[in-house]
Amino acid sequence: MIPFTDEYFMRQALVEARAAAAEGEVPVGAVVVCSGRIIARAHNQTERLNDPTAHAEMLAITAAAGVLGAKYLVDCTLYVTVEPCVMCAGAIAWAQTGTLVYGAPDEKKGFRRYAAGALHPKTSVRTGILENECTEEMRAFFRNRR
């Protein structure tokens, strides 16, 4: 039995997404995993920090680089509840993140729509992990805001 699966780590990212929603932020959560353990976790903080770049992925990458003492995340996996935007895809590429795993696609602002080749060529991508749960987090947040 493998205790730490993609689903396990995506559930941890969902915990972060729910924390974002509780703070009035768009519910996106991210965790960075290295050698089977979470070394960084973050959620959107654009409202709290008054910073349009304070996306979950950006904050998690910064935190992970700090933990590792290095700017490259070659041996790491980034789990994020929603498909990254172009800005975050660029950061994922610059960090040379080994693997990107995301739950829900973002048809409006996801990187695949605007810059499908934005990631580092060696970054592997897995999608659709807990997609329904990740999608429902976003839907519920925006339904409650209307």
Residue pairs with C-beta under 8 A, 6 or more apart in sequence:
4 33
4 36
6 79
6 101
6 126
6 129
7 129
7 130
9 31
9 33
9 38
9 77
9 79
9 101
10 79
10 81
10 101
10 103
10 129
10 130
10 134
11 130
12 29
12 31
12 38
12 41
12 79
13 29
13 30
13 31
13 41
13 79
13 80
13 81
13 103
14 29
14 81
14 103
14 130
14 133
14 134
14 137
15 29
16 29
16 30
16 31
16 41
16 42
16 43
16 56
16 81
17 27
17 28
17 29
17 43
17 56
17 81
17 134
17 137
18 27
18 29
18 137
19 29
19 43
20 26
20 27
20 28
20 29
20 43
20 44
20 45
20 56
21 27
21 137
21 140
21 141
23 43
23 45
23 47
23 48
24 47
25 43
25 44
25 45
25 46
25 47
25 48
26 44
26 46
26 138
26 141
27 43
27 44
27 81
27 137
27 138
27 141
28 43
28 44
28 55
28 56
28 57
28 80
28 81
28 82
29 41
29 42
29 43
29 44
29 56
29 80
29 81
30 41
30 42
30 43
30 56
30 57
30 59
30 60
30 78
30 79
30 80
30 81
31 38
31 40
31 41
31 42
31 60
31 78
31 79
32 38
32 39
32 40
32 41
32 60
32 61
32 63
32 64
32 73
32 76
32 77
32 78
32 79
33 39
33 76
33 77
33 78
33 79
34 64
34 68
34 73
34 75
34 76
34 77
35 75
39 63
39 64
39 67
39 68
39 76
40 60
40 61
40 63
40 64
40 66
40 67
41 60
41 63
42 56
42 57
42 59
42 60
42 63
43 56
43 59
44 54
44 55
44 56
45 51
45 54
45 59
46 52
46 53
46 54
46 55
48 54
53 87
55 84
55 85
55 87
55 88
56 80
56 81
57 78
57 80
57 84
57 88
57 91
57 92
58 87
58 88
58 91
60 78
60 80
61 73
61 78
61 91
61 92
61 95
61 97
64 73
64 76
64 95
65 71
65 73
65 95
68 76
71 94
71 95
72 95
72 96
73 95
73 96
73 97
73 98
74 96
74 97
74 98
74 122
75 98
76 97
76 98
76 99
77 97
77 98
77 99
77 100
77 101
78 92
78 97
78 99
78 100
78 101
79 101
79 102
79 129
80 88
80 100
80 101
80 102
80 103
81 102
81 103
81 104
81 134
81 137
82 102
82 103
82 104
82 105
82 106
82 110
82 134
82 138
83 102
83 104
83 105
83 106
83 110
83 111
83 112
83 127
84 92
84 100
84 102
84 110
84 111
85 106
85 109
85 110
85 111
86 109
86 111
86 114
86 115
86 118
88 111
89 111
89 115
89 118
89 119
90 115
90 118
92 100
92 118
92 119
92 120
92 123
93 118
93 119
93 120
93 123
96 120
96 122
96 123
97 119
97 120
97 123
98 122
98 123
98 124
99 123
99 124
99 125
99 126
100 119
100 123
100 124
100 125
100 126
101 125
101 126
101 127
101 129
102 125
102 126
102 127
102 129
102 134
103 127
103 128
103 129
103 130
103 131
103 133
103 134
103 135
104 131
104 134
104 135
104 138
105 112
105 127
105 131
106 113
107 113
111 118
111 119
119 125
